[in-house]
């Protein structure tokens, strides 16, 4: 029951990396409850991608949390360059308060070439935000706030993730991502 090879790769990555390594301790429940919405962007240029992303924001906010708690907006074409992706991400982030969605929706960024500012490109820690394809993670703030109420030390998550990925090493993280891109969903 495949939507597309791109969405299959993203689902694999969410299951094996994000949830499998517990990089986001809040992702398992929506994944198991089938409350993650996966949207494949059809546009191939920044303007079209932006329009579809705005549409996805509106759709997500308009549907009950029981249907979709969060959305992964996957962009397989048009944002291969990380700098171009970051420019569009900044534009999309700026529209949230303008659209009256501050406190309702937030964005998280994922890209195959993600590199934290000041980090070397081959630092395994970058794989906390490296994904099979460029994507925008639309997160509803209400369920996240509820999850945070019951999670000890959420501020320590990034440091724990960096330590874990550096311990696993660059090769292991590259293989994990490549396996999802190659269709190894098992």
N, C-alpha and C positions, 0 to 999 in steps of 0.2 A: 504494500500500500504506500507507494512512494509518490510524493508530490513532485520531486525533482531531485537530481543528484546533489544539487547544492544544499537543499533543505535536509536531505539525508545526512550529508557531511556535518551540518550544523547540529542536528539532533545527536549524532554520534559524539561530537565534541562536547556538547552539554552533558551527555550521560557519562562519558569516559573521563573527561577532564574536569569540567566545572563541578559536577556532582561526584564523580568517581574519586577525585582528589580532595573533595570538600573545599574547593577554592571559594565557593560561596555557600556558606551553611544554610542560606535561605532558599536555595534553588531546588533542593530535593523535593520538598512538599508540592510546589506547583508542578514540577515535572511528573511526579507520581500521580498527581491528581489531574493531569492533562490540562493544566491551566496556563501553559506557556503557548502563546500564539506565535506562529512562525509565518512571516510574510516575505515572499520573494519579490523584490523590486524588479519591475520590468524596464524601467528607464535606464538609459546609459549615459546621460549627461547630468551635471550637477543640478541644473534647474529642474529637470524632470524628476530626479531623485528626491530633491527637496519637496516638490509638490506631493509626491507619493508618501514621503515621510510625514508631512503635515496631515495627510489623509489618514494615515495609520494612527497618528496621535489621536485624532478625532474619533476614529472607530474604537480604539481601545478605551478611551475615557467614556464613550457612550455605551459600552457593554458591561454587564454585571461582572464583578470580580470572580464569581463562581464559574464563569465561562473563560475568562482570560484575566489572569492576575498580572501578567507581564507580557511583553512582546519583543521578539527578536526580528528586526527589520533587516533582512539580508540583501546586500547589494553586490551581486556577482560581477557586474560590469560597470565601469565608469568611475570607480574610485580606487584604482589599483595603487596610485601614488599616495603614500601615507600623509604627505603634506596637504594634498588636495582634500583628502578625507578629513583631516583636522580642521581645515577651513570650513567645510560644510558642517562639521560637528559643532563648531563655535556658533555658526549662524543658527543652527537648529536649537542649540541651548538658549540662545538669546530670545528666541520666539516664545519660549515657555512662559515667562512672566508677561510678555506682551499679549499672549492669548488667554491670560487669566488662569493658567494652569500651574502657577507657582504653589507649592504645597500639595499638589495633586499628582504631578508627573515629574520624573527626572530622567536624565539620559546617562547611560554608561557607554563607553567606547571600546570597540574591539576591531582589530584589523590584523591581517596576516603579517604585516611588517611593524606592528606596534613596538615602540621603543620609548621607554620612560625618559623624560628630560634628564640629561646627565648620565644616562646608562649607556653602556656599550651595546651595539646591536646584537652581539652574541651572548649577552647575559641571559641565562635561563629565566630570570625573574620577569623578563618581558612577556613570557608566555602566560602570565596571569591575564593578559589582555590580548594575546594573539589568538586569532580564530581562523577557521578555514577561509572565510571571506570577510570583506569589510561589512560591518553591521553596526546598527544602533540598537542598544538595549533600552527599551522604554519601560520604566519601572513605575508602578503606582506607589505612591508614598504611603498610603494608609496601611496596606498589608505589610509593607516593609517596617513601618513603625511598630506594628503589633508584634512582628517577629523579633525586633530589636529589644522589646520589653523583656523578653524571656531568654536573651542570649547574653552570657557572661563575656565581658571584654570584647565588644565588637571592634573597638579601636585597634586591637591586636591582630585582626584578621590579615591586613596587608603584610605585616612583618612575618607572620607565620607562613603565609603563602610564599613570600620571597625565599625564606629559609628552606621550605619544602622543595621548591622548584630548583634552587641551587644545589640542594642535596641530590635530587634526581638527576640533574645534569642536562646540558644542552642536547646531547644526542637523544636521550630518552624523550624529551619534550618534542623534538623534531619528529621522531618516529611516531609519537602519539598523534600529532596533528596530521602527519602524512597518511597514517592508517585510516583516518576518517575521510580524508580526501580521496583515498583509493577505494573507498566503499566497504572497508572492513568494519561493519556495524555490529558484529557479533561480540 
